Amino acid sequence: MQVNHYFDDNVLSIALENAAGRHTVGVMNPGRYQFSTTQHEHMVVISGTLMIQRTHDEEPQLISEGESFDIPANQSFQCEATEMTAYLCTYTS
């Protein structure tokens, strides 16, 4: 396992790799963040909500608990957590 620290420790994740693939489980404090991808990412909001805007989105999208979204490889996206939020991210080639 590897612990990742982003944005002055406002976003923390634990990375793992197993037979099902590579994943991170993380938490975000309220705030606005910009992320970049190197692989395709599938994110599921476990608890809380995220307002995201991908490069192809005309308007920001609200992603609530239990909902998911995908980000293609080599893209960046804006993300706003309005409350402490937990997520699961799965990476694919």
N, C-alpha and C positions, 0 to 999 in steps of 0.2 A: 504494500500500500504506500501511497505517496500523498502527502498533504500539500495542497496548492493554496497560495495566498495571493489575492488580487485586490487592487484598489484600496491600499492601506488597511488590509484585513477586513474590509467590508463585504467581501465575497470569499468564502472558504470552501474548498472541495476536497474530497478524498477520492483518489483515483485507484482503480483496481482493474486487473485483467484476469479473466478466467476462461473456461471453455465456451461461455456465451459471448465473449468478446471483451472490448475495452469500454469501461464505464466510469463516470464520476457521479458522486452524490454530494450535493452541496447546499449551502445556505447563503442567502443574500440579505444584508441589512437594507432598509429602505434607501433608495438612491437611484441615480441614473448611471448607466454603464454602457460602454461600447466594447463589444467582443469581436474577435476575428476567428475564423475557422481555418484549419488546414485539412480537415476531413469532413465528410458529411456528418451532421449531428442531428440526433432526434432527442428532443427535450420534453420531459413530462413534468408538469408542476405537481409536486406532491402535496404541498400546503401553501396557502397564500395565493397571490395573483401577480402576474407580470404583464406589463404593457410592452409589446415588442414592435419594432419596425425593421423589417428586412429590406434590402435594396429594391426588391420587386413589389413591395407593398405600397399602395397608394396612400393608405392611412394606417396609423398604428392599430395593432390587434390586441385585444384583451384576452389573455390566456389565464383561465381560472383553475383551481384545484381539480386534478384528474384529467385536464386537457393537455394536449401536446402540440408541438410544432416542429418543423424541420428546417434546417439551415444547410444549404449546399456547401461543398468544400470551397475554400478560398473566397469566402464572403465575409462581410462584417455586418453587424446588426446592432441596433440600439435596444436597450432593455431598461425598463424602469420598474423597480419593486416599490410599491406603495406601503407595504408592510413586510415584516420579516417573512421570507419565502424560502421553501425547500424545493429542490429539483433533482431529477435523475437525468443524466445525459448519456446516451449511447452513441458510440462512434463507429462509422463504417467507412470502407474505402470507396 
